[in-house]
Amino acid sequence: MRWAIARPAQVAVVWLALLGAAAFGVATLEIDTTTDSVLDRSAEPWAFYQQSQELFGSDEIVVVALAGKTPFDPAVLAEVGRLADVYRRLPGVRRVDSLASVPLIRSQPDGRLDLSAALSRGVPDDAEARRRWVASIRNDRLAPRSLVSEDGRIFALNVILEHDFTGYDALVGAIGAELPEQGARMSGVPVFRSEANARTRREILTFVPLTVLMIGALLRLVFRSLRAVAVAVGVGAIGTVVVVGAMGLLGTPLSLITMILPSVTLAFGCSYVMHVLSAAAGARDPAQLQERLRPIALPVALSGLTTAIGFAVIGAVRIEEVRHVGVFGAIGVLGLVAATLT
């Protein structure tokens, strides 16, 4: 602390450099709200689950439903064919199951077996041929209640993803962009995940500033100084940027569990600075400031170190996201202690 008080310019340069690197990490930080993140990925069942996905494909799909005004509406069926062709070309899509792609088992009048998709040759124009065509779909073992509803008004496209695909937000956006404005819906775990990611971003952008405002109001009431508010919130903000930046730089996404770290780090930072503000109140020059801060430097450092150790111990847990809370929580606390003492 003595060195920092005597060399404020050098301290400012060091912090600006660190915050610049952390800012790059913040800009590249991803959000992943998947429930996979809270599972024990070191256990044998997880390895078996991964192997099964490699063999048989992902168990996560996006279901697109198109509704028509009449049963087996030709316009809706044409849209099914168009969307199936568009979706199968999207990055991350393994296949698209629909009436345009899934083979149906049918027999021809001459006894030959027909394994083509229902829409491979389009919708028959002849009324009798169309009646037989509809009957073949209704009598199929797979299509009813999977690719077409019982009343024949709603048709599904099941978009099956590649194993270990991660670009859910972009894929869900691309799928949604192709949907007609009326009579179309989409669902599935990737859709939920994309929406949860967006909601998490909104909540972070809401609750972190709200935390800052509440802490700032309390400090203003207690210390009656805007400078005290700026110092306390500034230290908390530095720690928060360090945590989030470290996660971004190391490629660790913000999850349902680690999203608590920004607000917690901000609160920790303000609590450490309270001791400094109380001790420094009324100091008239650097020498007097140094004298007043000397007694509290060691307690603040020990308080931060013991908290960091507590977080670090959590880092030994096998569940990855819980471990991330421990590791990055410890990094944040160490950053807070350094910011508080400099």
C-alpha positions as CSV (number, residue, x, y, z in Angstrom):
1,M,0.0,0.0,0.0
2,R,2.9,2.4,0.8
3,W,4.3,1.8,-2.7
4,A,0.9,2.4,-4.3
5,I,0.4,5.7,-2.5
6,A,3.9,6.9,-3.5
7,R,3.5,5.9,-7.1
8,P,-0.1,6.5,-8.2
9,A,0.8,7.0,-11.9
10,Q,2.5,3.6,-12.2
11,V,-0.3,1.9,-10.4
12,A,-2.8,3.5,-12.8
13,V,-0.9,2.2,-15.8
14,V,-0.7,-1.3,-14.4
15,W,-4.5,-1.4,-13.7
16,L,-5.3,0.1,-17.1
17,A,-3.3,-2.6,-18.8
18,L,-4.9,-5.4,-16.8
19,L,-8.4,-4.0,-17.4
20,G,-7.7,-3.6,-21.1
21,A,-6.9,-7.4,-21.3
22,A,-9.9,-8.2,-19.1
23,A,-12.2,-6.0,-21.4
24,F,-11.2,-8.2,-24.3
25,G,-12.3,-11.2,-22.3
26,V,-15.6,-9.5,-21.4
27,A,-16.3,-8.8,-25.1
28,T,-15.7,-12.5,-26.0
29,L,-17.6,-14.0,-23.0
30,E,-20.3,-16.5,-24.0
31,I,-23.4,-17.5,-22.0
32,D,-24.4,-21.2,-21.7
33,T,-27.5,-22.0,-19.6
34,T,-27.6,-25.7,-20.5
35,T,-28.2,-28.1,-17.7
36,D,-25.3,-30.2,-18.9
37,S,-23.1,-27.7,-17.1
38,V,-24.2,-28.8,-13.6
39,L,-23.5,-32.5,-14.3
40,D,-20.4,-34.5,-13.2
41,R,-18.6,-34.8,-16.5
42,S,-15.8,-36.9,-15.0
43,A,-18.2,-39.8,-14.2
44,E,-18.6,-42.9,-16.3
45,P,-22.3,-42.3,-17.1
46,W,-21.3,-39.0,-18.8
47,A,-18.7,-40.7,-21.0
48,F,-21.3,-43.3,-22.0
49,Y,-23.8,-40.6,-22.8
50,Q,-21.2,-38.8,-25.0
51,Q,-20.4,-42.1,-26.8
52,S,-24.1,-42.8,-27.5
53,Q,-24.4,-39.3,-29.0
54,E,-21.4,-39.9,-31.2
55,L,-23.0,-43.2,-32.4
56,F,-26.6,-42.2,-32.8
57,G,-26.5,-38.4,-33.0
58,S,-27.7,-35.6,-30.6
59,D,-30.8,-36.1,-28.5
60,E,-31.7,-32.4,-28.8
61,I,-33.9,-31.3,-31.7
62,V,-35.7,-28.2,-32.8
63,V,-39.3,-29.0,-33.7
64,V,-41.0,-26.7,-36.3
65,A,-44.8,-26.9,-36.6
66,L,-46.7,-25.6,-39.6
67,A,-50.5,-25.3,-39.4
68,G,-52.9,-25.2,-42.3
69,K,-56.5,-24.1,-42.6
70,T,-57.5,-27.4,-44.1
71,P,-56.3,-31.0,-43.7
72,F,-53.2,-31.7,-45.9
73,D,-53.2,-28.1,-47.2
74,P,-51.1,-28.0,-50.4
75,A,-49.7,-24.6,-49.6
76,V,-48.5,-25.8,-46.2
77,L,-47.1,-29.0,-47.6
78,A,-45.1,-27.0,-50.2
79,E,-43.7,-24.9,-47.3
80,V,-42.7,-28.1,-45.5
81,G,-40.7,-29.1,-48.5
82,R,-39.1,-25.7,-48.9
83,L,-38.1,-25.5,-45.2
84,A,-36.7,-29.0,-45.1
85,D,-34.4,-28.1,-48.0
86,V,-33.3,-24.9,-46.3
87,Y,-32.8,-26.3,-42.8
88,R,-30.7,-29.3,-43.9
89,R,-28.1,-26.9,-45.3
90,L,-27.7,-25.0,-42.0
91,P,-24.4,-25.5,-40.1
92,G,-24.9,-27.8,-37.2
93,V,-27.9,-29.7,-38.7
94,R,-27.4,-33.4,-39.0
95,R,-30.7,-34.1,-40.7
96,V,-34.3,-32.9,-41.0
97,D,-37.1,-35.4,-40.5
98,S,-40.4,-34.4,-42.3
99,L,-42.8,-35.7,-44.9
100,A,-40.2,-34.4,-47.4
101,S,-37.4,-36.6,-46.2
102,V,-38.6,-39.6,-44.1
103,P,-39.3,-42.7,-46.2
104,L,-42.8,-44.1,-45.9
105,I,-43.4,-47.8,-46.5
106,R,-46.0,-48.1,-49.2
107,S,-46.9,-50.7,-51.8
108,Q,-47.5,-49.9,-55.5
109,P,-50.5,-51.4,-57.5
110,D,-48.0,-53.7,-59.2
111,G,-46.7,-55.0,-55.9
112,R,-43.4,-53.1,-55.8
113,L,-42.4,-51.6,-52.4
114,D,-42.2,-47.8,-52.4
115,L,-39.8,-46.3,-49.8
116,S,-39.8,-42.7,-51.0
117,A,-40.7,-39.7,-48.9
118,A,-44.4,-38.6,-49.0
119,L,-43.4,-35.3,-50.7
120,S,-40.7,-36.6,-52.9
121,R,-43.0,-36.2,-55.9
122,G,-45.1,-33.4,-54.5
123,V,-48.8,-33.5,-53.7
124,P,-50.9,-35.5,-56.3
125,D,-53.3,-33.3,-58.4
126,D,-55.8,-36.0,-59.1
127,A,-58.5,-36.3,-56.4
128,E,-58.4,-40.1,-56.2
129,A,-54.6,-40.2,-56.3
130,R,-54.5,-37.6,-53.5
131,R,-57.0,-39.6,-51.4
132,R,-54.8,-42.7,-51.7
133,W,-51.7,-40.6,-50.9
134,V,-53.3,-39.2,-47.8
135,A,-54.4,-42.6,-46.7
136,S,-50.9,-44.0,-47.1
137,I,-49.6,-41.3,-44.8
138,R,-52.3,-41.9,-42.2
139,N,-51.6,-45.6,-42.3
140,D,-47.8,-45.3,-42.0
141,R,-46.2,-46.4,-38.7
142,L,-44.0,-43.3,-38.3
143,A,-45.8,-40.3,-39.8
144,P,-49.0,-39.9,-37.7
145,R,-48.5,-37.9,-34.5
146,S,-44.8,-37.5,-35.4
147,L,-44.7,-35.7,-38.7
148,V,-48.4,-34.9,-39.1
149,S,-51.2,-34.4,-36.6
150,E,-54.2,-36.7,-36.4
151,D,-56.4,-34.2,-38.1
152,G,-53.9,-33.5,-40.9
153,R,-53.7,-29.8,-40.2
154,I,-50.3,-29.5,-38.5
155,F,-47.0,-30.7,-40.0
156,A,-43.7,-31.1,-38.2
157,L,-40.1,-30.7,-39.2
158,N,-37.8,-32.2,-36.6
159,V,-34.4,-30.6,-37.0
160,I,-31.8,-32.9,-35.5
161,L,-28.5,-31.4,-34.6
162,E,-24.9,-32.6,-34.8
163,H,-23.3,-34.0,-31.7
164,D,-21.5,-31.3,-29.6
165,F,-22.9,-28.5,-31.6
166,T,-22.7,-25.2,-29.7
167,G,-24.0,-22.5,-31.9
168,Y,-27.6,-22.7,-30.7
169,D,-28.3,-19.0,-30.7
170,A,-27.3,-18.5,-34.4
171,L,-29.1,-21.8,-35.5
172,V,-32.3,-21.0,-33.7
173,G,-32.2,-17.5,-35.2
174,A,-31.6,-18.9,-38.7
175,I,-34.5,-21.4,-38.3
176,G,-36.9,-18.7,-37.0
177,A,-36.0,-16.3,-39.8
178,E,-37.3,-18.7,-42.4
179,L,-40.7,-19.3,-40.7
180,P,-43.8,-17.8,-42.3
181,E,-45.5,-15.1,-40.3
182,Q,-48.7,-17.0,-39.7
183,G,-49.3,-20.6,-38.6
184,A,-45.8,-21.5,-37.6
185,R,-44.2,-22.3,-34.2
186,M,-40.9,-23.8,-33.1
187,S,-39.9,-25.5,-29.9
188,G,-37.3,-27.8,-28.4
189,V,-34.4,-27.7,-25.9
190,P,-32.2,-25.5,-28.2
191,V,-35.0,-23.0,-28.5
192,F,-35.4,-22.9,-24.7
193,R,-31.6,-22.6,-24.3
194,S,-31.4,-19.7,-26.7
195,E,-34.2,-17.9,-24.9
196,A,-32.6,-18.6,-21.5
197,N,-29.3,-17.2,-22.7
198,A,-30.9,-14.0,-23.9
199,R,-32.9,-13.7,-20.7
200,T,-29.7,-14.3,-18.6
201,R,-28.0,-11.4,-20.5
202,R,-30.9,-9.1,-19.8
203,E,-31.0,-10.0,-16.1
204,I,-27.2,-9.4,-15.8
205,L,-27.6,-6.1,-17.5
206,T,-30.4,-5.3,-15.1
207,F,-29.3,-6.6,-11.7
208,V,-25.6,-5.6,-11.8
209,P,-26.4,-1.9,-12.4
210,L,-29.2,-2.2,-9.8
211,T,-26.7,-3.6,-7.3
212,V,-24.4,-0.7,-8.1
213,L,-27.2,1.9,-7.5
214,M,-28.3,0.3,-4.2
215,I,-24.7,0.1,-2.9
216,G,-24.0,3.6,-4.1
217,A,-27.1,5.0,-2.4
218,L,-26.1,3.3,0.9
219,L,-22.6,4.6,0.8
220,R,-23.8,8.1,-0.1
221,L,-26.1,8.0,2.9
222,V,-23.3,6.7,5.3
223,F,-20.3,8.7,4.1
224,R,-22.1,11.7,2.5
225,S,-19.4,11.8,-0.1
226,L,-19.6,11.1,-3.8
227,R,-15.8,10.3,-3.8
228,A,-16.4,7.5,-1.3
229,V,-19.2,6.1,-3.5
230,A,-16.9,6.3,-6.6
231,V,-14.0,4.6,-4.8
232,A,-16.1,1.7,-3.4
233,V,-18.1,1.1,-6.6
234,G,-14.9,1.5,-8.7
235,V,-13.1,-1.3,-6.7
236,G,-16.1,-3.6,-7.0
237,A,-16.4,-2.9,-10.7
238,I,-12.7,-3.7,-11.2
239,G,-13.1,-7.0,-9.4
240,T,-16.2,-7.8,-11.5
241,V,-14.4,-7.0,-14.8
242,V,-11.4,-9.2,-13.7
243,V,-13.8,-12.1,-13.0
244,V,-15.8,-11.8,-16.2
245,G,-12.7,-11.0,-18.3
246,A,-10.9,-14.0,-17.0
247,M,-13.8,-16.3,-17.9
248,G,-13.9,-14.8,-21.4
249,L,-10.2,-15.1,-21.9
250,L,-10.2,-18.8,-20.7
251,G,-13.2,-19.6,-22.9
252,T,-15.4,-20.4,-19.9
253,P,-19.1,-19.4,-20.5
254,L,-21.3,-17.8,-18.0
255,S,-23.7,-20.4,-16.7
256,L,-26.8,-20.6,-14.5
257,I,-24.4,-21.0,-11.5
258,T,-21.5,-18.7,-12.3
259,M,-23.9,-15.8,-13.2
260,I,-23.9,-15.0,-9.5
261,L,-20.3,-14.0,-9.5
262,P,-20.5,-10.5,-10.9
263,S,-23.0,-9.3,-8.2
264,V,-21.2,-11.2,-5.4
265,T,-17.8,-9.8,-6.5
266,L,-19.2,-6.3,-6.6
267,A,-20.6,-6.7,-3.0
268,F,-17.3,-8.1,-1.7
269,G,-15.3,-5.3,-3.2
270,C,-17.5,-2.6,-1.6
271,S,-17.2,-4.4,1.8
272,Y,-13.4,-4.4,1.7
273,V,-13.3,-0.7,0.7
274,M,-15.4,0.2,3.7
275,H,-12.4,-0.3,6.0
276,V,-10.2,1.8,3.8
277,L,-12.7,4.6,3.6
278,S,-13.3,4.6,7.3
279,A,-9.5,4.7,8.0
280,A,-8.7,7.3,5.4
281,A,-11.5,9.8,6.3
282,G,-10.0,13.2,7.1
283,A,-6.4,12.4,5.9
284,R,-4.9,15.7,4.5
285,D,-1.8,14.4,2.7
286,P,-0.2,11.2,1.4
287,A,1.9,10.8,4.5
288,Q,-1.1,11.0,6.8
289,L,-3.1,8.7,4.5
290,Q,-0.3,6.2,4.6
291,E,-0.2,6.3,8.4
292,R,-3.9,5.8,8.7
293,L,-4.1,2.9,6.3
294,R,-1.2,1.0,7.7
295,P,-3.1,-0.7,10.6
296,I,-5.9,-1.9,8.3
297,A,-3.8,-3.2,5.4
298,L,-3.0,-6.5,6.9
299,P,-6.5,-7.3,8.1
300,V,-8.0,-6.4,4.7
301,A,-5.3,-8.6,3.0
302,L,-6.0,-11.5,5.4
303,S,-9.7,-11.2,5.0
304,G,-9.4,-11.3,1.2
305,L,-7.0,-14.2,1.3
306,T,-9.1,-16.4,3.6
307,T,-12.1,-15.7,1.3
308,A,-10.1,-16.6,-1.7
309,I,-9.0,-19.8,0.0
310,G,-12.6,-20.6,0.6
311,F,-13.5,-20.2,-3.0
312,A,-10.4,-22.1,-4.1
313,V,-11.5,-25.1,-2.0
314,I,-14.8,-25.2,-4.0
315,G,-12.6,-25.5,-7.0
316,A,-11.8,-29.1,-6.0
317,V,-15.5,-30.1,-6.6
318,R,-15.8,-32.5,-9.6
319,I,-18.9,-30.8,-11.1
320,E,-17.5,-28.3,-13.6
321,E,-19.7,-25.3,-13.0
322,V,-19.3,-25.5,-9.3
323,R,-15.6,-25.7,-9.8
324,H,-15.7,-22.6,-12.0
325,V,-17.5,-20.7,-9.1
326,G,-14.6,-21.6,-6.9
327,V,-11.8,-20.8,-9.3
328,F,-13.1,-17.5,-10.7
329,G,-14.5,-16.5,-7.3
330,A,-10.9,-16.8,-5.9
331,I,-9.5,-14.8,-8.9
332,G,-12.1,-12.1,-8.3
333,V,-11.4,-11.8,-4.6
334,L,-7.6,-11.6,-5.2
335,G,-8.3,-8.8,-7.7
336,L,-10.5,-7.0,-5.2
337,V,-7.8,-7.2,-2.5
338,A,-5.2,-5.9,-4.9
339,A,-7.5,-3.0,-6.0
340,T,-8.4,-2.2,-2.4
341,L,-4.8,-2.0,-1.3
342,T,-3.5,0.0,-4.3
